[in-house]
Amino acid sequence: MRSTSPRRRVGRVERGMMLRNATPTIRVSLALLAAAALCMTVGQSIAADVDRTAPQEREPVISGISKKLPVLSVPSDRRCVSDLPDAEVRWYGVGFAFQVGPRLAGLLCNRHIDDDGDHEDGSDLFLFDTIAGIQATNAIAVSRNESRLNPKTGQREVATKYPMTGGFVPLGARRADGSSHPHAGSGFGIVNMILHSGSKSVAHLQVHQFSFDGRKLHAFADTPAWDASKINVAGSGWTIEINGLSMAIPDGDDLLYPAMARKGEVVGCGVSRWQRRDGSWQPVAFLPVIGSGSEPTLSRDVDGSLLFCVRGVPSSPKAIVSLRVWRSTDGGQTWELIVDKPDLVGGNPISVNRALDGTPYVVSNTVKEDRSYSREVLVLWPLNAQRSGLEPRLVVRDGPGEFGRPSTRAWKLDHPTSATLRLGDGRWRHFLIYRGKEDPTSRGPTPQAGCYVEEVSSTGLALPLWNLADDASP
């Protein structure tokens, strides 16, 4: 999603700004608090201790995918300021869901500016205990593009902010031994952003800290946009430069987050370890997996091993781009390439995920028969029981087949992410989240454009990554 090209004129970006200096505070309804007090204990443990069944003893059992309209389309403040031109409306796009409390979830969803490029306007946060509860009118602004006059030079500067990802330990989370998680109710967010100053554009990262006490969710940036830079992994020499395409996963008291980092001239896509120290989440280690690619994703298999996937890595110079999955059985110290399918997905966004019963699967777009680039069909491939290949694919969405031809050039159904959540009814369910849009974006309302949250069904026992307490109310 991130683009470092200054294709937009600063003046045009600036008209869509909403400068947010105040700390957002989110109030949860009394109904949600009442629901949180009725939680039932789930008998699974955190992270690697969820299920020690060897992968080869479990068969893939993904049985279906819902096909609904987007849960979010146009923000309620579709024009951020009164003089915003009609050509610059906002559309919801890439989403990242996570567990917030025992029966409460959150969705970070980016705001795409209506044109044919990767031009974004930050992210909104939605708290919900039912999918129907995700409403544009409930949006909380956690990240927005910003504009200022440089106090030293007097020059106009603009910060363009891209989708926010991160990690969160839900309120009521417990360790594998049943004791309370020491960082329950806290987390972090990371935003890729481009600082435009005159003809110069520089990429930076901005870190946000989250906390939730059962009544309010607080979100604030560690540093102002103008002071943000790369994220240093203390004592390692690594500097995180680009965030991943999935939320962090638990690992004991820590969170593991996929990212791209640099150490001198060495570039690596891999896994960063985050710990909460002195009241804030910060990276303490980085383990590279591969030296190229972008938008990495991370998941955990049923036996505790780590699965890793990254966008844009060919297996040979003549291949378009392979579908490749790496596996680590030693906590990320070493990695083995276990799936390598050339000429299957093109250079499209790709993610490795974990269904409700622990079945790992990969989601991306298929290339056309003529090997041309396309994001019109989104497909899911479960990994086989031996973790050496793929099971037959399931079509998540066929844009032309289901929607017909768009009024513009083509459909884009892309940037798949996922989350296993327990909502207000107490049931654990698994959701696949992706963006749908016309490319270039239509100027008028399009029912198929927006953020999709689809339920992925599986027939095995529920194996969520989090163990939640009965009652996490303060």
N, C-alpha and C positions, 0 to 999 in steps of 0.2 A: 504493500500500500504506500510506502514512503517514497517520495520523489524529491531529489535534491535539486532538480532543475528549476530555475527561477522563471518558469514560463508565464506565470501570472504577474501582471504589473502590480507593484506594491499598492498603488492607489486603488485598484480594484479589490484587492484583498482587504485593504483597510476598511472599506465601507461595510464589510460583513463582520467586523470585530464586535465582541462584547467583552470588555475588560472585566475580569473577575478578581478583585483584591480580597473580598471578604471570604472567610472560611465557610464553606457550605455545611449546614447542619440538617440532618434528615430526621424527621420524626416518624416513628412507626405507629400505626393505628392501634387502638386498644384491642381491636379484633385480632391483630397479629400477635400482640403480647399474650392474649388469652390462649391463642393457639400454641404459642411457645411453651406455655406452662403445662400442656397436656402431652408432651413428647413421650414416646416410648423408647426404651433403650434398644439400640441395634447391636447385635452380638458380634460385630466384626471389629477388628482393631485398625489402627492407623497404619497406612503405608504398607511396607513389605510384609507385615504380619497378618494381612487380610486373609490370605489363603495360601497354604503351602503346597497345594496340589500342583504337581508338575504340569507344564503346559501340554505335553504330549498326551496326557491322560484326559484332557478336556476337549470336546469337540466344539467347533464354532456353532453357535445357536442363535445368531441374529435372525429374527423371523419377519421383520417388517419395519417400515418407516412411514410415519404419517405424512400426508401431503396437504398442507393447509396454506392459506394466504399469510403474508407477513404479519407478525405481531405489531410491528412498528413500520410506519411509512414516512409521513411528513411530520416534523416536529410542530408542536403547537405554536412555537415562535418561529415559524418557517422563514420569516424575514426578521433578521436580528435587529435592524434599525429601520426607522420609518422611511428613509430615503434609499433603501436597498433596491436595486433594479429588479424587475420581474425575472430577468435572466439568472438571478442569483438566489434561488430558493435552496433550502436544505432538504436532504433526504437521509433517513437513517440507513446504515449499512452494516459494517462488520460488528459482531457482538461477541462478548466474552462473559459467560455466566459463572457464578461461584456461590457456594453456600455461605450465608451470613450468620444465621442462627439455627436452632434446632428445626424450625419449620419455616424458615425465611431464606430467600435467595436474593441475589443481586445480578443485574445485567448491565455491563458497561457497553454502550453502543455509540459508535462514532457518527458524526454528522458530516455527510458528504455534500460539498458544494456543487450545485447543478451545472456541470459542464463535462467535457470529455477527457479530463485529466484526473490525476490523483490529488485533488484539491479539497482539503478537509477543514473542518471548523471544530476540532476538539471532540469531546465525548460527553454523553449524559449517563447518569446512573439511575437505574430503576430498582426499587425494592418491591418484591412480590411474593405472595404465598399461593397464587394460582397463575397459570399462564394467561388467563383472561385479565388478570390484574396488571399486566404490562400495558400501560396506557401512556400515550404521548403527553397527556396533561399532568402525569405524575413525574415528569423528568426532573432530575436534579443536575444542575450544571456543575460538573467536576473539572472540566477542562474546556477552555475556549481560546481561540486565536486572540492575540493581544497586539496593541499598537501603542507606540510612545514616540516622543521626541527625545533623542539621546541628549541627556543633560550636559554632556561635554561638547558634542559636536553640533547639536541642534538639528541633526538629520533625522528624518522619519524612519522608524524601524518597525518591522512587523514580525511577530512570531506565529507561524502556521503550525498547528498541532494536529497530529495524526492519532489513530486509534490507541486507546489506553489499555494495556494489559497489566498483569501483576500476579499477586498471590494473596490469599486470605485464610486465616485460621478461624473457623466459625466459632461463635460464642457457644459454649457448652461442649467443645471438643475435648476428648479424653485421649490419653496415651494408651499404648497397647496393654499396660498393666491396670488400666481403669482409673488411674489418677488423673487429675485435671491437667489439661494442657496449659503450660505456663503463659502462653501467648494467645490464648483464646480471645476472640473478639478484636483481632488486630490484623493488619496486612499492609500491602504496599501496591502502588501503581506506577507504571513507567510509560512515559509519553515520548515518542520520537517527534521532534519538531525542527523546523527550519527557520533560522533567524535571517530575515532579509534586511539588508542595510544598503540602500542604493543599488548598485549592480552586483553586490556581493551577497552570496547565500551560503550559510554554514549550518551543518546538521549538529544538533545537540540532543541530550536526553534530560528529561525533567522527572524527578522522583517525587511521588506523593505518598503520604502516610495515611492509613485508615485506622479508625478505631470504632467499635460498636459495643455499647453497654446494655443493650436490650431495649433502650428507649430512643437513643439518638446514634446516628452514624456520622462521625466527623471525618472530613477529608481536607488535607492541606498539603501544599507543595513544600518540599524541604528548602528550596531556594526559588527566587523569582525567575521567570523565564530568561531574563537578561543576564543572569549570573549562572545559568545552568551550563553544564559542559558534558563530557563523557562521565561514565561511572567507574571510578577506580576501585579495583578489588584489592584491598589493602594488603601489602606485603607480598603480592604475587607477581607484580609487573604487568598483569592483564588489565585492560580497560574495556569495559562493555560499551559498544558503539551503537548496536541496533538491538531492539527488543525482539522477542519471539512471537509466535502466532498461537500460543496456548498459555493458559494460566498455569501458575506453579503447582506442583504436586507435593504432598507432605512427605517428609523423611525424618521420622522421630520428631524432635522439637523444631526442626529446620524446614525450609521450603526450597525445593529445587526448581529452577526457572531456566528455560532455554533462551539462548541469546547468541549474538555474534560479538566477538571480542578481538582485541589486538594486543600483541605483546612485541613492541618494536616493529620489525618488518613482518612478523608472523601474524596471520589472520586465522581465526578458528571459529567455527560454529560448534557450540557445545552446551554444557550445562553449568549454570552458576548456582552456588549454594548461598542461601540467604539466612541470616540469623538476626534475632531482635536483640539489640544492645543499646543500653542507655535510652530506652524508650522509642527506638526507631529501627526499622528493618534495613539491613545493609548487606551487600555481598561480601563473603569471606573467602571464597575460593571459586576457581573456574577450571573446568575440565573439558578440553577440546575433543570433539569427535571427528570432525573433518575440516579441511582448510578452505572450503569454498561453499557457496550456497547462501541462502537468505531465508528469513522467516522460519526458523527451526521450531519444531514441536517435540514434546516429551510426554510419555505415558508410562504406566507401570503394569507389567504383566501379572498374572495371577500368582506366580511363584516369587514375586518380589523383584524380578529383574527389570531393568529400565529399557524402554524402547524409544528410539529417536528417529526423526524424519526431518528432511530439509528440502527446501524448494530449489530447483535449478541445478541439479548435479547430473551430468551425462555419465554413462558408464564407459563410453568410448567417444572419440572425436566425431564419428559418423552418426551416433545416436542423437535423437532429438533431446530428450531428457528422460532419465530412468525413474521408475518408482523404486526407491531404495529405502530400506529399513535397517537400522543398526540395533544391536542388543548388547547390554552389559549385565553381567551376573555378579560384578564386584563393586557395585555402587558407582559406576562411572569411571573407574580407573582405566579399564580397557574395554574396547568395543569390537564386535564382530559384525560384518555385513551379512545379514541373514536373508534378505530379499533384494533381488536386483532384476527388475523387469524393464528392459530398454524400450524406448519408443512408445510408451504407454500414456504418459500424462503430460508431455510437453513441458513448457516452462511455467506451468500454472501453480498457484498456491496449493499446498498439500499438507495434510496433518495426519498424525497417528493418534488413535483414540482408544478408549476402553469402554465397552458396553457395560450395562448394569451388572451382568453376570461375570464380568472380567474379560470377555472375549475382545482381543485387540483387533482393530480394523483401521484401514487407511481410506481417506476420502480425498478425491481430486477430480479434475476434469480430464476427459479422454481427448486424445488428438483425433482429428478427422481421418478418414481413410486415405486422403491425399497428403497426410502428414502436416496439414496446415494448422495454425494456431486457432484455438477455440476455447471458450468457457461456457458453451451453451448447454452442455450435458454434465451434470455432477453425479459421480459414481462412488459407491462404497465397496471396498474389497475386504472381507474378513481374512485375517491370517489363518493359515491351516494349523492343525493340531501340533504339527512338528515344528512350527515357526520357521519353515524353510521356503514357503511360497504363499500363494494366495488362493482362496476359495473363489468360486464363481461370483461375479459382481452383482450388486443390487443397484438399480438406478434410483438415486435420490430424487433427481429432477431432470426432466428432459424439456428444456425451454421451448424449442420449436414444436416438439410433439405435443406438449401439454398446453402451451400458451398461444401457439401459432407464431407467425412472423411478427416481430415488433414493428412499431411505426418508424423506428430509426434503423440503425445498422444491424445490431445483433443483441442477443441476450447475454448477460454476464451473471452466472450463478457460481459464486466463488468464495474464497477465504473461509473454508469450513473450520469450525471450532466445536468443542463439545463440553458437556458437564453432566455429572450425575448429581441429582438434587433431591432433597426431601422437602416437600412443600406442605401446605397447611393441612392436607388430609393425612399426613404421617407416612405416606408411601414414598419409597425411593423410586425415582424414574431417571432415565437417561435421555438427554436431549442433544441433537445435532443442530448447530447454529450456523447460518451462512447468509451471505448477502445476495440479493437479487436486484438487478437493475438493467435498464436499457443502456446500450453503449453506442453513441453518446446518450446521455440522460435526456428523457423526454421533458419538455417544458410543462406538460400538463399532468394531472394525477394519473398514475398507472397502478392498477391494483396489484400487479406482480412485483412492484419495486418496493424494497425495504429490507428489514431484518427478519429472517425466518427462524423460528424455534420449533423444530420437528422432534417428535418422540421416536426413539429407536427402540423397538421391542426385542426382547430376547427371552428364551425359555428357561434359562438356568436360575439358580438362586441368586438373590441380590448380594453383591459384594462391593458395597461402597467403600471409598478410601477413608472416610471419616467415621469415627466412633463418637456418637453424641450423647450427652448426658440426658437424664430424664427431664430435668428442670433447670434451665439456665437463666431464669429470671433473676434480676438483681435483688 
